[in-house]
């Protein structure tokens, strides 16, 4: 069959095979691409700020200012969480024995009715744990050592990523427009107009997504801070702000914020009513985010129906796990641009109009 290909078809086949080989290589190297992908996403998000500052100062200085401001903001977010944890953890440790004693008083009589005689206080739980460790000591140590090895490798990976991201981000922001020009220059000339047009549409949709997501984060931060303050929680402001700001990572802000709020409620109040109110507040907040804020403020801005937003989150989560949930809406925005062009081509085709 290759002998019957025209020279142009042979060239097209060669370059297509080469690009497929490059794509396969990138897929194979996927484990080391994380810092580069993360840096590219951050460079896209921060590029507008760099361009605006570049009108008033050299680009090198503009990049330095923007990167410094971004990491100071991340540091501020960390400094919001750490004092809360440092204040709550010692108090929690002091209240754990009383908590287990209360748990034993509530559940031990009920379990005894079914023939389960177990003490749920700290001494009883310590005895159960000791028996389990003694029964399978070698297995436990084998498991622990395996976890330590895996955890050590993961920790080294995270350290490498956190070290590389600022460096890669700096060079990407510094040479952003030159890199885009090189990518555009590599596109076959017959397709350059169409590809550049689709890229601009995608850029507009992603900008709408970022603005919509920012609105969601602000609304959630105000809601959680106000709701937690109404029940009298002392750490309502830092926990509420943290929950809202981490809302761009699906379920992370909700999970971490709810955990901190529940611990704070257990430490501050004697009864269970505050704990129940915290659970209600976060349940309502999650429903508000999933079914109203994200579909309306994000989905409508990128041209996706609320049902399409919910489906995208579930589908990408099923296919790619947590990373898929994180990138579901931006990826859907990109796919939406391609779908519009495919639909337009279909409506103009002889197959449709015949």
N, C-alpha and C positions, 0 to 999 in steps of 0.2 A: 504493500500500500504506500509506503514512503516514496517509492520510485515514481508514483503518479502525482505527488504533491508539487505544486508550483514553488518557485524560489521564495515567494512571499509567504506561502503557507508553511514552508520549512522553517523560515525565520520565526514566524508566529509560534510554531510548535516548540522550537528551541527555547525561546524566551519564556513561554508558559511553563515548560518543564523546569527551567531555572528558578522561576519565582515559586513554583511548588516545592522545589528542593529547599529554598530559603525558608519558606513557611514551615516545612518539616523540621528544619534545623532549629528554628525559633521555638517550635513546640517541644523539641527534645531538650532544649536549654531552658524550659519554662521555670524551673526551680530557681535559677539565678537571675531571672528577668524582673523579679518583684520590685527591687529598688528603682529600676529604670522605668517600669510602668508607673509606679507611684510618683516618681519625679516628673514624668511626662504629664500626668493628670494635674499635679500641682502647678506645673509650668503653664498649662492651659488656663487654669483658674487665676493665676497671678499675673499672666501676661498683659492683661488690660491695664492693671495698675502700673506696671513697669513702663508701658508705652506712654501713659499720661505723664508720669514723672520724667520720662526721657525728653519731653518737650521743654523742660526747664533745667535739666542737668544731664551730664554724660550718662550713657546707658550703664556703664560699669557701676557708677554711684547709685543709679536708680535701682539696679538689680540688688545691690547690697542693702539699700534701705528697705526694699520690699521683703526680702528674705529675712532680715533682722526683725521687722515688724511682725511677720507671720510667726516666726518661732517664739517671739516674745508673747504673742497671743496664745500659742500652745502652752507655753510655760505658765502663763496666768491661769489657764484652765486647770493645769496640774496643781497649781498652788491653791486653787479653790477646793480641790478634792482632798489633798493631803492633810490639811489641818482638820477637816471633818473626820477623816479616818483616824488621825492621831488622837483626837479627843474621844472618839467613840469606842475604839478597840479596847483601851484599858478599862473603861466603864463596863463594856460588855463582858470582859473577862471576870470582873468582880461580881457581876450579876448572874453569871452562868450557873453556879451551884443553886442559887435560889430559884432560878428558872426551871431547872430540872426537878427540884423538889416539888414545885407547883405542878409540873407535868406529871410527876409520879402520883401526886394526890388526885389528879383529875382522871388519869387513865388506868392506873394499876387495879383499882376495884372493878372497873368495867372489864378489863382483860381477865381478871380472876374468875369472872362468871363463866368464861369459856375455857377454863382450865389452864390458862396461860399465867403462870406465876413468875413475874419478872419485875424487878425494881428498876424504875426509870430515873432514879436520882443519879447524881454523879458517881457515887460509889458502886451502884449496881451496873451502870454502863461501863465503868472501868473494869469490873469483874468479867463482864461479857466479852469485852475487847481482849482482856488478858487470856481468857480461855480460847478464843479464836486464834490468837497469835500462837499460843502454845500448841494448838492442834495442827497448825499448818505453818510452822515457822520457816521451814526451808522454802516453801512456795512463796511465802510473803516476801522473804529476802530476795528471791529470784525476781519477783515482780517489781520490787522497789528498785533493784539495780537496773533492770530494763528501763523503767520509767526515768531513772536518773540519766541513763545514757541518751534516751530519746529527748528528754527535757534539756540536757546539756547541748545537744546538737541544735535544737530549736532556739535555745537562748543565744548561741553563737550566731545563728542565722539572723535573729532579730537585731543583735548588736551590729552585724555587718550591714544590714539594711538601714538601720538608723544612722550609721556612719556614712554610708554612700549617698543617701538621699539628699542631704544638703549640698554635697559636692556636685552630683549630677544635676540637681535643680539649678545651681548657679550657672553652670555652663549651658544648660538648655535655655534659660532665660536670656543669657548673654547673646547667644547665637540663634534665637528663636526664628527670626524672619529669614535668616540665611538658610536654616534647615528647611523651612517651608518652601523657599525658592528652589532648593535642590530637589525636594520631593516633587514639586511641580514640574521641574525640568526633566525628571525621569519618566513622566507620564507620556505615552505615545501621543504624538501631535494630533492625531485624528480624534482622540478622546479628551484632550486637555480641557476644552471648553465645557463639556458636559460634566467632567469630574470636578473641575473647579466650582462650577455652579452648584453641584450637589454638596460640596464641602462648605460653601457659604450658607446654604440652607441648613446644614447640620449645625454649623456654628451658631446660627440664630436660634435654633431650637435648644441647643445646650445652654445658651445664655438665658433663655426663658426658664429652663429647668433650674439653673442655679439661683435665679431671682426668686422663683417659686419656693425652692427648698429653704432659702433664707427666711422667707415669710413664715413658713411652717415652723422653723426653729424658734423664731421670735415669739410666735403665738403660743407654742408649747412652753417656752420658758416663762412667759407671763402667767399662763394658766396654772402650771405646777407651783410656781412661787406663791401665787395668790391663794390657791386652794390649800396648800400646806400651811400657810400663815393663818388661814381661817380656823384651822383646828388647833392652833397654838404651838406648832412645832418650832423649836428654837432655830433650827438650821434650815428653815423653809427657803430662804433666799439662795444660799449656795447650792442646795440639793436641787431646787427647781431650775436654776440657771444651768446647772450641769446637765440635767435631764433634757432640757430644750436644746442646748448646744450640741449634744451628742446625738440628737435626733436624725442627723444625716446618715448615721450608721443604723440601719433598721434593727430594732430590738436591743441594741447595746445601751443607748441612752435610757430606754424604758427599764431594762433589767437592772443596770447599775443604780439608777436613781431610785427605783423601788426598793432595792436592797438597803441602800443607805437610809431611806426614809423609814423603813420598817424597823431597822436597828435603832434609829434615833427615837422612834415612838416607844419601843420597848424600854429604852433607857430613861426616857423623860417621864412617862406616864405609868401609873401603877396598874391600871386595868387594861382590858383588851379592846376597849372602844376605839382608842386612837389608832391601834393597829388595823382594825376593821375599816376605819375611815381612810387610812392610807391606801389599803387595798382597793377600796371603792374609787378613790381619786385616780389611781393609776390605771385601773380598768377602764374608767370613763375616758381618760386621756388617750389610752391606746386605741379605743374605738373611735374617738374623735379624730385621731391622726390617720388611722387606716381607712376609714370610710367617708370622711368629710374633707379634712385638710389636704392630705396628699392627693386624692383624686381631683379636688376642686382647684387648689392653688398650684399644684404641679402638673397634674394630668391635663387640665384644660389649657395650660400655657404651652404645652408641647403638642397639643392637638390630639391627645389620647382621651378616649371615653373613660369615665371612672371604672367601668367594668374591665376595660383593657388594662388599666393600671394595676388592678387587683390580680388579673390573670398574669400580667408580666412579672409581678413580684413572686407569685407562686411558681410560674414556669421556670424563671431563671434560678430561683432557689432550688428547685428540684434538679435542674441540670448541672449547676455549678456551685451549689452549696451557699455558704455565707457570702463569698465574693460575688456570686450571681445576684443575690438579693441587693447587695450594695450597688451594683452596676446595672440593675434591671431597667430603671427609668432612663438613664442616659443612653444605654444600648437600644432601648425601644425607640428613643427619639431618632437615633441614627437609622434604624431599620425603617422607621416611618418615612424618612426621606427616600430611601430606596424603593419602598412600596409605592409611593406616589409616582415615581418615575416609571416603574413597571406598569402601574395601572394606566398612566397616560399613554404609554407605548401600546398597551393592549387595546385601549379604546380607539387608537388610530390604525390598528392592524386590519388587514383584509379578513383575517379570521373572525373578528368581531363584526365588521361592517358588511360582510358578504351576505 
